Amino acid sequence: MTTDLTPELAATIEEAFNRRDRANMQPTIDFFLNLLTEHPDNPYVLYEVGGSYDTDGQEEQAVVYYERALPGLTGETRRKCLLQYGSTLRNLGRFDESLGIFKTACAEFPESDSLRVFKSLTLHAAGHKDKALATLLLVIADRLGTPEIKRYEAAIRGNADYLANL
């Protein structure tokens, strides 16, 4: 059993990912399940199986694979899996678990704007609309360096702080 992502396996995964049809995910699910039989318990393949189920709207199935994959993932793939796992938990109405995943993920990957954006979606879904907006305002203040945003950066951050503490 290998848990590594060899260049060959990475190329196979990328090729299958690029061929997927979001309107008909079953061939992709089948492909990755078959790949999993060739690479049992490989976290990168487990992640792709989970992502395929997730794209197909089978969130309960996706969660199982994300949870199995996460302990063995590193780097960018780990970040993507945490985002997708947290988002899937939100879609299942498991808001506290989703927020816990996003808290962990944002601490592990503080530079990730996408994690903060998806965390804001969970905050919103959980009824924390002020905190959701505050999170998005901080992404804007942190990342949009246009002269117009820079001019009002202090006000944007002040409003974000105010909303986060309501």
Phi, psi and chi 1 to 4 in degrees:
 res  aa     phi    psi   chi1   chi2   chi3   chi4
   1 MET       -  130.8  173.3 -178.0   72.4      -
   2 THR  -117.4  139.7  179.0      -      -      -
   3 THR  -111.1    8.3   58.5      -      -      -
   4 ASP   -84.5  161.1  -66.1  -28.6      -      -
   5 LEU  -107.2   91.9 -177.3   60.7      -      -
   6 THR   -72.1  160.4   64.3      -      -      -
   7 PRO   -57.2  -37.2  -25.4   33.8      -      -
   8 GLU   -65.9  -45.3  -63.6   81.1   14.3      -
   9 LEU   -66.1  -40.5 -177.6   55.6      -      -
  10 ALA   -59.9  -42.1      -      -      -      -
  11 ALA   -66.0  -40.1      -      -      -      -
  12 THR   -63.0  -45.2  -60.6      -      -      -
  13 ILE   -62.6  -46.4  -71.5  171.1      -      -
  14 GLU   -62.1  -42.5 -176.5  176.1   -5.5      -
  15 GLU   -61.7  -46.1 -177.8 -178.5  -30.9      -
  16 ALA   -64.6  -40.7      -      -      -      -
  17 PHE   -61.6  -43.3 -176.5   82.4      -      -
  18 ASN   -68.7  -24.0  -69.7  -25.3      -      -
  19 ARG   -87.9   -9.5  -76.7 -166.9  -31.0 -107.7
  20 ARG   -62.2  151.4   73.4 -175.1  173.7  148.5
  21 ASP  -118.8  107.5  175.1    1.7      -      -
  22 ARG   -58.1  -24.8  -72.3  178.5  159.6  -84.9
  23 ALA   -80.8  -16.2      -      -      -      -
  24 ASN  -145.0   85.1 -179.8   16.1      -      -
  25 MET   -82.7  -12.4  -74.5  -60.3  -66.0      -
  26 GLN   -57.0  -42.6 -164.1   57.5   52.8      -
  27 PRO   -60.0  -36.6  -25.5   34.8      -      -
  28 THR   -70.2  -42.9  -57.3      -      -      -
  29 ILE   -58.0  -48.2  -67.5  168.2      -      -
  30 ASP   -60.8  -41.9  -66.7  -18.3      -      -
  31 PHE   -59.9  -48.7  176.4   85.0      -      -
  32 PHE   -70.6  -33.4  -76.7  120.0      -      -
  33 LEU   -63.6  -40.3  -74.0  171.9      -      -
  34 ASN   -64.6  -42.3 -175.3   53.5      -      -
  35 LEU   -62.0  -34.4 -168.7   60.9      -      -
  36 LEU   -66.0  -33.1 -172.3   59.5      -      -
  37 THR   -67.0  -29.9   64.0      -      -      -
  38 GLU   -79.7  -25.9  -62.9  172.2   24.6      -
  39 HIS  -131.7   68.2  -58.6  -85.9      -      -
  40 PRO   -57.3  133.8  -13.8   23.0      -      -
  41 ASP    63.2   14.2  -63.1  -41.7      -      -
  42 ASN   -69.1  120.3 -176.7  -67.9      -      -
  43 PRO   -62.0  -30.7   19.5  -29.0      -      -
  44 TYR   -72.1  -36.0  -64.2   92.0      -      -
  45 VAL   -73.6  -41.3  178.9      -      -      -
  46 LEU   -56.6  -42.2  -72.7  164.8      -      -
  47 TYR   -60.3  -43.2  162.1   66.7      -      -
  48 GLU   -68.3  -35.7  -65.5  -62.5  -18.3      -
  49 VAL   -62.5  -47.7  173.4      -      -      -
  50 GLY   -59.1  -45.5      -      -      -      -
  51 GLY   -62.6  -34.8      -      -      -      -
  52 SER   -67.9  -44.6  -62.5      -      -      -
  53 TYR   -62.2  -41.1  -82.7  119.1      -      -
  54 ASP   -60.3  -48.0 -157.6   -3.9      -      -
  55 THR   -61.0  -31.4  -59.9      -      -      -
  56 ASP   -80.9   -1.9 -165.5   46.3      -      -
  57 GLY    85.3   11.9      -      -      -      -
  58 GLN   -99.3   68.6  -62.7 -177.1   56.9      -
  59 GLU   -61.2  -39.7  -75.1   92.9   -4.4      -
  60 GLU   -60.3  -41.3  -69.2  -73.0   -9.6      -
  61 GLN   -66.2  -42.2  -80.0  -67.3  105.0      -
  62 ALA   -59.0  -43.6      -      -      -      -
  63 VAL   -55.8  -43.3  164.1      -      -      -
  64 VAL   -58.3  -45.2  171.6      -      -      -
  65 TYR   -73.8  -38.4  -71.8   96.6      -      -
  66 TYR   -61.0  -43.7  -70.8  153.2      -      -
  67 GLU   -64.3  -36.4  -71.8  173.1  -11.5      -
  68 ARG   -71.6  -34.0  -74.1  178.9   58.4 -162.1
  69 ALA   -76.7  -41.0      -      -      -      -
  70 LEU   -51.3  -45.1  -87.8  167.3      -      -
  71 PRO   -59.6  -25.3  -23.3   33.0      -      -
  72 GLY  -100.3   -1.5      -      -      -      -
  73 LEU   -91.4  150.0  -65.1  175.6      -      -
  74 THR  -135.8  165.7   60.3      -      -      -
  75 GLY    59.2 -143.5      -      -      -      -
  76 GLU   -59.8  -37.8 -178.9   65.1    9.4      -
  77 THR   -66.7  -38.0  -54.5      -      -      -
  78 ARG   -63.0  -43.6  179.3  172.0  171.0   77.4
  79 ARG   -59.8  -45.8 -175.0 -160.9   60.3   76.8
  80 LYS   -64.0  -40.0  -69.5 -172.5  -66.1 -171.5
  81 CYS   -66.0  -42.4 -171.4      -      -      -
  82 LEU   -60.2  -43.0  -74.3  164.8      -      -
  83 LEU   -62.1  -49.0 -174.7  148.8      -      -
  84 GLN   -66.9  -38.2  -69.9  168.6 -138.9      -
  85 TYR   -63.8  -48.9  179.4   43.3      -      -
  86 GLY   -60.7  -40.6      -      -      -      -
  87 SER   -65.9  -41.0 -177.9      -      -      -
  88 THR   -65.1  -41.9  -61.9      -      -      -
  89 LEU   -59.8  -39.8  -69.3  170.4      -      -
  90 ARG   -60.7  -46.3  179.3 -167.9   74.8 -116.3
  91 ASN   -61.5  -27.3  -69.9  -20.6      -      -
  92 LEU   -86.1    0.9  -67.9  170.6      -      -
  93 GLY    80.0   13.1      -      -      -      -
  94 ARG   -95.3   66.3  -65.7  163.2   58.6  179.1
  95 PHE   -63.5  -43.7  -56.4  131.7      -      -
  96 ASP   -62.3  -42.5  -70.2  -19.0      -      -
  97 GLU   -65.0  -41.6  -68.6  171.2   79.5      -
  98 SER   -60.9  -46.9  176.7      -      -      -
  99 LEU   -62.7  -36.4  -73.9  171.4      -      -
 100 GLY   -62.9  -42.7      -      -      -      -
 101 ILE   -63.6  -44.8  -68.0  -61.9      -      -
 102 PHE   -67.1  -34.8  -78.4  116.8      -      -
 103 LYS   -61.9  -48.4 -179.5  179.3  178.7 -178.0
 104 THR   -61.3  -47.2  -62.3      -      -      -
 105 ALA   -63.8  -42.6      -      -      -      -
 106 CYS   -66.8  -32.9  -72.3      -      -      -
 107 ALA   -70.6  -37.6      -      -      -      -
 108 GLU   -75.2  -33.8 -168.5  171.6  -26.0      -
 109 PHE  -128.8   68.5  -60.3   96.2      -      -
 110 PRO   -63.8  -18.7   22.0  -30.7      -      -
 111 GLU   -84.9   -3.2   73.5  -70.6  -11.9      -
 112 SER   -84.2  108.9  175.8      -      -      -
 113 ASP   -68.8  -37.6  -64.4  -30.1      -      -
 114 SER   -63.8  -36.8   60.7      -      -      -
 115 LEU   -61.9  -43.0  -76.1  169.6      -      -
 116 ARG   -66.8  -37.7  -66.8 -167.5  -63.5  165.3
 117 VAL   -64.7  -45.8  168.1      -      -      -
 118 PHE   -70.9  -30.8  -82.9   81.7      -      -
 119 LYS   -61.2  -40.2  176.9 -177.1  177.1 -175.1
 120 SER   -63.5  -34.1   74.5      -      -      -
 121 LEU   -64.4  -39.7  -69.0  170.2      -      -
 122 THR   -67.3  -43.6  -63.6      -      -      -
 123 LEU   -56.8  -44.0  -73.5  165.4      -      -
 124 HIS   -63.1  -47.8 -175.1  -88.1      -      -
 125 ALA   -63.2  -31.1      -      -      -      -
 126 ALA   -82.0    1.6      -      -      -      -
 127 GLY    91.0    7.6      -      -      -      -
 128 HIS   -97.8   62.8  -53.8  -68.5      -      -
 129 LYS   -63.1  -36.8  -65.9  174.3 -176.9    7.8
 130 ASP   -65.9  -44.3  -65.4  -30.4      -      -
 131 LYS   -66.4  -34.6  -74.2 -180.0  178.7   43.0
 132 ALA   -62.7  -47.8      -      -      -      -
 133 LEU   -65.2  -39.5 -179.6   56.4      -      -
 134 ALA   -59.8  -42.4      -      -      -      -
 135 THR   -61.2  -44.0  -59.6      -      -      -
 136 LEU   -67.6  -38.0  -71.1  177.0      -      -
 137 LEU   -61.8  -37.8  -74.8  172.8      -      -
 138 LEU   -68.8  -35.7  -70.0  174.6      -      -
 139 VAL   -61.7  -43.4  171.2      -      -      -
 140 ILE   -62.5  -48.6  -69.4  167.8      -      -
 141 ALA   -63.8  -36.6      -      -      -      -
 142 ASP   -74.3  -31.9  -71.0  -13.9      -      -
 143 ARG  -116.2  -21.9  -62.0  -66.3 -175.3 -127.1
 144 LEU   -94.3  101.2  -71.6 -179.6      -      -
 145 GLY   -92.8   26.2      -      -      -      -
 146 THR   -69.7  152.3   64.8      -      -      -
 147 PRO   -55.6  -37.4  -24.8   33.1      -      -
 148 GLU   -64.6  -45.2 -167.6  173.1   -9.7      -
 149 ILE   -69.0  -42.5  -66.6  -64.7      -      -
 150 LYS   -58.4  -38.7  -74.6  -66.1 -178.0 -165.4
 151 ARG   -58.8  -36.9  175.4  176.2  170.7   79.2
 152 TYR  -107.8   16.5  -61.4  103.2      -      -
 153 GLU   -57.0  -45.1 -178.7  177.5   -2.7      -
 154 ALA   -61.4  -40.6      -      -      -      -
 155 ALA   -67.5  -40.6      -      -      -      -
 156 ILE   -62.7  -46.0  -67.9  168.7      -      -
 157 ARG   -66.0  -38.2  -70.6 -174.5 -174.0  -77.9
 158 GLY   -62.9  -42.7      -      -      -      -
 159 ASN   -65.9  -38.7  -81.8  -73.7      -      -
 160 ALA   -62.1  -44.5      -      -      -      -
 161 ASP   -62.6  -44.3 -175.0   54.8      -      -
 162 TYR   -59.6  -48.9  169.7   76.4      -      -
 163 LEU   -65.6  -38.7  -70.8  168.0      -      -
 164 ALA   -64.6  -26.5      -      -      -      -
 165 ASN  -101.9    7.3  -69.5  -59.2      -      -
 166 LEU   -68.8      -  -76.7  179.4      -      -
